[in-house]
Amino acid sequence: MSKRIAIIGAGTAGLQLGLYLLKHGVTPTLFTDRRPEEYSGMRLFNTVAHHHVTVEREDLLGCNHWPSDEFGYFGHYYYVGTPQPLQFYGDLVQPSRAIDYRIYQPKLLEDYISRGGEVRYKTVAHEDVAAISSEFDTVVVCTGKGPFGEMFKKVPALTPFDRPQRALCVGLFKGVGPTQTRAVSMYFSPGAGELIEIPTWSFNGWTTALVIENHIGGDLEVLANTKYDEDPKAFIKLLLDKLRKHYPTLAERIDEQEFDLANGPLDILQGGVPPSVRESHALLDNGKLAIALGDVQATVDPVLGQGANMASHAALILGEHLVTHDVYDKRFIERVDNARNDRVLGATRWTNYMLNSLGSLDPNLLQFIGAISQNRHLADEFTENFNFPELQWDCFSSPERIQAWIQKRLSGREDAREAAAA
Ligand SMILES: Cc1cc2nc3c(=O)[nH]c(=O)nc-3n(C[C@H](O)[C@H](O)[C@H](O)COP(=O)(O)OP(=O)(O)OC[C@H]3O[C@@H](n4cnc5c(N)ncnc54)[C@H](O)[C@@H]3O)c2cc1C
């Protein structure tokens, strides 16, 4: 008998899982509250960069509609606003890419439908899950909204914060001049915040996503609390003032006459993301397994751009296991967790570490930044490893590891190892 899999939520996790299952001969049922035509009128959800490992998964799923030679970006610029500012660049091995999710997600939903995937449009309530599960072999929950999140208990040891660590002001803008190489730029204003600039494809072509991560109680927090809609001109003036003060190399590239939200007033999002890790599954009263996938399992602050990338990674691993195993029980989820968690937990731990260490100006992190700012090979490796957060966590999980990472590379031992392996 064919497998019956329910997926609740058509974000990146649910869509990529759905496409994977279809590709392997399983027709899942996707429950979602949005039709493809509804996305274009919605407020910006996020500003997501897909690292090239995720783009490669899209190639595998046949849903990469935005080839990297046209839509990709090629590395990261870094600006650290210390008294003697540091500026450096690192390359990615393959281009990464950012598409407005109001374009990306409906396109993947259309792919899913055109390949025969079943969809039920409804806002699923938490109480519906038991009834849904009785129709299916297992239910994958890919939305953490409201009580869905509560189905899966928080894991305290992996959830160090009980509230957002940054006050976010995120928007898609026009009027920002390009960088020399098309790249993400990461800016650090010690004691005040971080800013990530992402070249992003949206409804009117190229725009600039600014993810402005403001320290709570700092000089920039006002950006998260001042409403664009109440007085757009005053908001833009305030933003320009703050950019000139904290992120001068970005401000230099802005045409102040043109600078505004790129498509209109829906292009801004303000608030905060409470980081959390939840249990990966719940056993329902009828004995069926409900599996957490994507943000509902692990939510991270967007400062390092990891959430959707780890959701995509976990979606394909879960898909592979659903296809190759026949019994969906405790042992099944144990195997799924073993396969997905090094990356998922690596990303959450590394992100939480960076939030803390950037906030407190941890000397170990400052030493690391100093080292990579002076050595292009190190900057390239750090940049490429945004694809592999478990490798970042190998480096950052203790001061000893940071020292060892730097020393190994500066002494040439890493080159020697690579040469021997080649
Ligand atoms: C400002 C910002 C910037 C970010 N930048 C990055 C980045 O650069 N890189 C990165 O990897 N990640 C980034 N993220 C994180 C990323 O957006 C999330 O990790 C990712 O979108 C999670 O995908 P998901 O499928 O788990 O959930 P979601 O994308 O939240 O999808 C949930 C889906 O469920 C549907 N749904 C919700 N409730 C119901 C219901 N009751 N019934 C039926 N359907 C329902 C929704 O319509 C939606 O389609 C960013 C996040 C923010 C906020």
The ligand as an ORCA input file, in Angstrom:
! r2SCAN-3c Opt
* xyz 0 1
  C      13.918     38.682      9.051
  C      14.272     37.264      8.805
  C      15.335     36.960      7.987
  C      15.688     35.631      7.781
  N      16.774     35.355      7.009
  C      17.129     34.073      6.792
  C      18.233     33.777      5.944
  O      18.905     34.645      5.393
  N      18.533     32.471      5.745
  C      17.827     31.464      6.332
  O      18.136     30.307      6.104
  N      16.763     31.730      7.130
  C      16.398     32.994      7.369
  N      15.322     33.271      8.160
  C      14.577     32.163      8.786
  C      13.563     31.533      7.816
  O      12.643     32.488      7.397
  C      12.840     30.393      8.514
  O      13.748     29.598      9.216
  C      12.117     29.514      7.508
  O      11.290     30.275      6.680
  C      11.316     28.451      8.249
  O      10.609     27.664      7.339
  P       9.458     26.703      7.824
  O       9.012     25.974      6.611
  O       9.886     25.942      9.001
  O       8.301     27.661      8.382
  P       7.512     28.834      7.694
  O       8.263     29.427      6.557
  O       7.067     29.724      8.808
  O       6.250     28.144      7.039
  C       5.092     27.840      7.728
  C       3.992     27.615      6.717
  O       2.844     27.132      7.392
  C       1.692     27.828      6.932
  N       0.798     27.861      8.085
  C       0.957     28.582      9.210
  N      -0.036     28.329     10.077
  C      -0.843     27.428      9.472
  C      -2.062     26.780      9.858
  N      -2.607     26.994     11.037
  N      -2.634     25.929      8.981
  C      -2.086     25.687      7.777
  N      -0.941     26.271      7.366
  C      -0.325     27.122      8.206
  C       2.192     29.192      6.531
  O       1.374     29.755      5.548
  C       3.562     28.863      5.971
  O       3.478     28.555      4.605
  C      14.942     34.594      8.388
  C      13.840     34.897      9.191
  C      13.514     36.224      9.409
  C      12.324     36.544     10.279
*
